[in-house]
Amino acid sequence: MNQQKILVVALMQRGAVSPATWELLTAGRILANALKQPLVAYLPGGSAEAAKELVERGADRVLWSGHASLKEFNDELQTQAVLAAAAQEKPSWLLLPASVAGRSLACRVAVKLGAGLATDVSEIDPASGSVKRSHYSGNLQATVEFKSEARVVTVQAMVFPQAPRQAGRSGEVAELPFTPAAAGMESISFQAEEAGEIDLGGAERIVSGGRGVGGPDGFKLIRDLAHAMGAAVAASRAAVDSGWIPYRHQVGLTGRTVRPKLYVACGISGQIQHLAGMSNAGNIVAINTDHECPMMQQATISVTGDMFELIPLVLAEIKKRRGVPVAA
């Protein structure tokens, strides 16, 4: 009888392995070590070269399928491919990212496997075989127990650190042949947004604006600071709902979850919905006129003052240290 495995599904994103995969490998390694089961990663639509990085980041074995039909995400075809990998590996745990694609795959795969399903998981307990997930803006933590032998889980973004790359680490890489069956949907085209900005998902530095920015013109100052710092631009829900900045920049319970090394919050009061999306930042710098607001209490460094006075001073100092002439 085949030994059970921990199986991580590593999805491709525009020709590259999704950064969320490195977080899944960290979660997978915790399970693999505790349960003494091999950590296997499956890369549908990938290549042997891409598979090597998964080995270097902790996978004991990596399977990949390079069939042309898997190059663009298709729910039905990707499900077929993941089921083929699961049939071969007999996973006790199957981990996917809590992304749109990951959630779509997870429910399909769980039904086909007859496995228990838990989504947006933030904690995994190998000893009990249970997981935890948040409800009501993080005010309630639910413990989910499984009755099935196999468990399908989507892991919330940014709750596990990315698995570090260990150059030269060895492991098995093998191609898993894939022959697609008929599918009821097909990919026609993909149109990327011309954002010209650093994506929030993997950003190490983020500058974020909230209601205190005052309007769309205020985000010019946020962007200036972000560009000077090599940071991504983010926003609170209040700013997005006001139409000051597109939704793709929203951080929080109904937006993106981020885990940067530095998060600069400008004019953000820090409602719990927003804190739920960025509280795992390494360092938080808050600029606000209200020194008693939740964000100022949460921050590593709190600066009480008007962002429209303080940010230009910070920009001038950055330019000075880089030897860039500052206008009088």
For each residue, the residues with C-beta under 8 A, 3 or more apart:
1:
2: 89 90
3: 37 38 90
4: 37 90 91 92
5: 37 38 39 40 89 90 91 92
6: 28 31 32 35 37 38 39 40 91 92 93 95
7: 40 41 42 85 86 89 91 93 94 95
8: 21 24 25 28 39 40 41 42 59 95
9: 24 41 42 44 82 85 94 95 96 102 105
10: 17 18 21 24 41 42 43 46 54 62
11: 17 18 20 21 44 73 78 96 97 99 101 102 105
12: 15 16 17 18 43 44 45 46 50 70 71 73
13: 16 17 18
14: 190 192
15: 12
16: 12 13 50
17: 10 11 12 13 21 43 46 50 53 54
18: 10 11 12 13 21 97 99
19: 22 23 162 201 202
20: 11 23 24 97 99 102 155 157 201
21: 8 10 11 17 18 24 25 41 54 57 97
22: 19 25 26 57 162 163
23: 19 20 26 27 97 155 157 158 159 160 161 162 163
24: 8 9 10 20 21 27 28 95 96 97 155 160
25: 8 21 22 28 29 39 41 54 57 58 59 163
26: 22 23 29 30 58 160 161 162 163
27: 23 24 30 31 95 124 155 160
28: 6 8 24 25 31 32 39 41 58 59 93 95
29: 25 26 32 33 39 58 163
30: 26 27 33 34 124 126
31: 6 27 28 34 35 37 39 93 124 126
32: 6 28 29 35 36 37 38 39 60
33: 29 30 36
34: 30 31 126 127
35: 6 31 32 92 126
36: 32 33
37: 3 4 5 6 31 32 92
38: 3 5 6 32 60 61
39: 5 6 8 25 28 29 31 32 58 59 60 61
40: 5 6 7 8 59 60 61 62 63 89 91
41: 7 8 9 10 21 25 28 51 54 59 61 62 63
42: 7 8 9 10 62 63 64 65 81 82 85 89 176
43: 10 12 17 46 47 50 51 54 62 63 64 65
44: 9 11 12 64 65 70 78 81 82 85 178
45: 12 65 66 67 70 71 72 73 78 81
46: 10 12 17 43 50 51 64 65 66
47: 43 50 51 64 66
48: 51 52 64 173 175
49: 52
50: 12 16 17 43 46 47 53 54 64
51: 41 43 46 47 48 54 55 62 63 64 173
52: 48 49 55 56 62 173
53: 17 50 56 57 165
54: 10 17 21 25 41 43 50 51 57 58 59 62
55: 51 52 58 59 60 62 169 170 171 172 173
56: 52 53 165 166 167 168 169
57: 21 22 25 53 54 162 163 164 165 166
58: 25 26 28 29 39 54 55 163 166 169
59: 8 25 28 39 40 41 54 55 62 171
60: 32 38 39 40 55 171 172
61: 38 39 40 41 171 172 173 174
62: 10 40 41 42 43 51 52 54 55 59 171 172 173 174
63: 40 41 42 43 51 85 88 89 174 175 176
64: 42 43 44 46 47 48 50 51 173 174 175 176
65: 42 43 44 45 46 70 81 84 85 175 176 177 178
66: 45 46 47 70 175
67: 45 70 81 178 179 180
68: 71
69: 74 77 178 180
70: 12 44 45 65 66 67 74 77 78 81 178 180
71: 12 45 68
72: 45 187 190
73: 11 12 45 78 101 187
74: 69 70 77 78 183 185 186 187
75: 78 79 101 104 105 108 185
76: 79 80 108 183 184 185
77: 69 70 74 80 81 180 183
78: 11 44 45 70 73 74 75 81 82 101 105
79: 75 76 82 83 105 108 109 112
80: 76 77 83 84 178 180 181 183
81: 42 44 45 65 67 70 77 78 84 85 176 178
82: 9 42 44 78 79 85 86 94 105 109
83: 79 80 86 87 109 112 113
84: 65 80 81 87 88 176 178
85: 7 9 42 44 63 65 81 82 88 89 176
86: 7 82 83 89 90 91 94 109 113 150
87: 83 84 90
88: 63 84 85 176
89: 2 5 7 40 42 63 85 86
90: 2 3 4 5 86 87
91: 4 5 6 7 40 86 94 150
92: 4 5 6 35 37 149 150 151
93: 6 7 28 31 150 151 153
94: 7 9 82 86 91 109 113 115 150 151 152 153
95: 6 7 8 9 24 27 28 153 154 155
96: 9 11 24 102 103 105 106 109 152 153 154 155
97: 11 18 20 21 23 24 101 102 154 155 157
98: 102 103 119 120 121 154 155 156 157
99: 11 18 20 102 103 154 157
100: 103 104
101: 11 73 75 78 97 104 105
102: 9 11 20 96 97 98 99 105 106 154
103: 96 98 99 100 106 107 119 154
104: 75 100 101 107 108
105: 9 11 75 78 79 82 96 101 102 108 109
106: 96 102 103 109 110 117 119 152 153 154
107: 103 104 110 111 117
108: 75 76 79 104 105 111 112
109: 79 82 83 86 94 96 105 106 112 113 115 152
110: 106 107 113 115 116 117 152
111: 107 108 114
112: 79 83 108 109
113: 83 86 94 109 110 150 152
114: 111 148 150
115: 94 109 110 148 149 150 151 152
116: 110 144 146 147 148 150 151 152
117: 106 107 110 152 153
118: 121 131 133 144 146 151 152 153 154
119: 98 103 106 133 153 154
120: 98 133 134 154 156
121: 98 118 124 131 132 133 144 153 154 155 156
122: 132 133 134 156 159
123: 131 132 159
124: 27 30 31 121 131 132 153 155
125: 128 129 130 131 132
126: 30 31 34 35 129
127: 34
128: 125 145
129: 125 126 145 146 151
130: 125 143 144 145 146
131: 118 121 123 124 125 143 144 151 153
132: 121 122 123 124 125 141 142 143 144
133: 118 119 120 121 122 141 142 144 156
134: 120 122 137 138 140 141 142 276
135: 139 140 141 142
136: 139 140
137: 134 253 272 273 276
138: 134 253 272 275 276
139: 135 136 272
140: 134 135 136
141: 132 133 134 135
142: 132 133 134 135
143: 130 131 132
144: 116 118 121 130 131 132 133
145: 128 129 130
146: 116 118 129 130 151
147: 116
148: 114 115 116 151
149: 92 115
150: 86 91 92 93 94 113 114 115 116
151: 92 93 94 115 116 118 129 131 146 148
152: 94 96 106 109 110 113 115 116 117 118
153: 93 94 95 96 106 117 118 119 121 124 131
154: 95 96 97 98 99 102 103 106 118 119 120 121
155: 20 23 24 27 95 96 97 98 121 124 159 160
156: 98 120 121 122 133 159 257
157: 20 23 97 98 99 201 256 257 259
158: 23 257 258 259 280
159: 23 122 123 155 156 257 259 280
160: 23 24 26 27 155
161: 23 26 259
162: 19 22 23 26 57
163: 22 23 25 26 29 57 58
164: 57
165: 53 56 57
166: 56 57 58 169
167: 56
168: 56
169: 55 56 58 166
170: 55
171: 55 59 60 61 62
172: 55 60 61 62
173: 48 51 52 55 61 62 64
174: 61 62 63 64
175: 48 63 64 65 66
176: 42 63 64 65 81 84 85 88
177: 65
178: 44 65 67 69 70 80 81 84
179: 67
180: 67 69 70 77 80 183
181: 80
182:
183: 74 76 77 80 180 186
184: 76
185: 74 75 76
186: 74 183
187: 72 73 74 190
188:
189:
190: 14 72 187
191:
192: 14
193: 248
194:
195: 199 248
196:
197: 223 226 232 233
198: 203 226 230 231 232 233
199: 195 202 203 232
200: 203 206 232 234 248 249 251 256 258
201: 19 20 157 256 258
202: 19 199
203: 198 199 200 206 231 232 258 260
204: 260 261 262
205: 226 229 230 231 232 260 261 262 264
206: 200 203 226 231 232 233 234 251 258 260 262 263 264 278 281
207: 222 225 226 229 231 232 233 234 264 266
208: 222 233 234 235 236 251 263 264 265 266 268 278
209: 212 213 218 219 222 233 234 235 236 239 244 245 266 267 268
210: 213 235 236 238 239 265 266 267 268 269 274
211: 236 238 239 242 267 268 269
212: 209 266 267 268 269 288 289 307
213: 209 210 218 219 221 222 239 244 266 267 307
214: 217 218 267
215: 218 242 244
216: 219 243 244 245
217: 214 220
218: 209 213 214 215 221 222 244 267 308
219: 209 213 216 222 223 233 235 239 244 245
220: 217 223 224
221: 213 218 224 225 307 308 311 312
222: 207 208 209 213 218 219 225 226 233 266 311
223: 197 219 220 226 227 233
224: 220 221 227 228 311 315
225: 207 221 222 228 229 231 264 266 311 314 315
226: 197 198 205 206 207 222 223 229 231 232 233
227: 223 224 230 231
228: 224 225 315 318 319
229: 205 207 225 226 264 318
230: 198 205 227
231: 198 203 205 206 207 225 226 227 260 262 264
232: 197 198 199 200 203 205 206 207 226 260
233: 197 198 206 207 208 209 219 222 223 226 245 249
234: 200 206 207 208 209 249 250 251 256 258 263 278
235: 208 209 210 219 239 240 244 245 249 250 251
236: 208 209 210 211 239 240 250 251 252 268 271 274
237: 240 241 250 252 254 255 273 274
238: 210 211 241 242
239: 209 210 211 213 219 235 236 242 244 245
240: 235 236 237 243 244 245 246 247 249 250 255
241: 237 238
242: 211 215 238 239
243: 216 240
244: 209 213 215 216 218 219 235 239 240
245: 209 216 219 233 235 239 240 249
246: 240 249
247: 240 250 255
248: 193 195 200
249: 200 233 234 235 240 245 246 255
250: 234 235 236 237 240 247 254 255 256
251: 200 206 208 234 235 236 255 256 257 258 274 277 278
252: 236 237 255 256 273 274 275 276 277 278
253: 137 138 272 273 274 276 277
254: 237 250 273
255: 237 240 247 249 250 251 252 277
256: 157 200 201 234 250 251 252 277
257: 156 157 158 159 251 276 277 278
258: 158 200 201 203 206 234 251 263 277 278 281
259: 157 158 159 161 280 281 282
260: 203 204 205 206 231 232 263 278 281 282
261: 204 205 281 282 283
262: 204 205 206 231 281 282 283 284 285
263: 206 208 234 258 260 278 281 283 284 285
264: 205 206 207 208 225 229 231 284 285 286 287
265: 208 210 268 270 278 284 285 286 287 288 295 299
266: 207 208 209 210 212 213 222 225 287 288 307 311
267: 209 210 211 212 213 214 218 287 288 307
268: 208 209 210 211 212 236 265 274 286 288 295
269: 210 211 212 288 290 293 294 295
270: 265 274 275 286 293 294 295 296 297 298
271: 236 274 275 294
272: 137 138 139 253 275 276 294
273: 137 237 252 253 254 276 277
274: 210 236 237 251 252 253 268 270 271 277 278 295
275: 138 252 270 271 272 278 279 294 295 298
276: 134 137 138 252 253 257 272 273 279
277: 251 252 253 255 256 257 258 273 274
278: 206 208 234 251 252 257 258 260 263 265 274 275 281 284
279: 275 276 298
280: 158 159 259
281: 206 258 259 260 261 262 263 278 284
282: 259 260 261 262
283: 261 262 263 300 301
284: 262 263 264 265 278 281 295 298 299 300 301
285: 262 263 264 265 299 300 301 303
286: 264 265 268 270 295 296 298 299 301 302 303
287: 264 265 266 267 303 305 307 310 311
288: 212 265 266 267 268 269 291 293 295 296 302 303 304 307
289: 212 304 305 306
290: 269 293 296
291: 288 296 302 304
292: 296 297
293: 269 270 288 290 296 297
294: 269 270 271 272 275 297 298
295: 265 268 269 270 274 275 284 286 288 298 299
296: 270 286 288 290 291 292 293 299 302 304
297: 270 292 293 294 302
298: 270 275 279 284 286 294 295
299: 265 284 285 286 295 296 302
300: 283 284 285
301: 283 284 285 286
302: 286 288 291 296 297 299
303: 285 286 287 288 310
304: 288 289 291 296
305: 287 289 309 310
306: 289 309 310
307: 212 213 221 266 267 287 288 310 311
308: 218 221 311 312
309: 305 306 312 313
310: 287 303 305 306 307 313 314
311: 221 222 224 225 266 287 307 308 314 315
312: 221 308 309 315 316
313: 309 310 316 317
314: 225 310 311 317 318
315: 224 225 228 311 312 318 319
316: 312 313 319 320 326
317: 313 314 320 321
318: 228 229 314 315 321 322
319: 228 315 316 322 324 325 326
320: 316 317 323 324 326
321: 317 318
322: 318 319
323: 320
324: 319 320
325: 319
326: 316 319 320
327:
328:
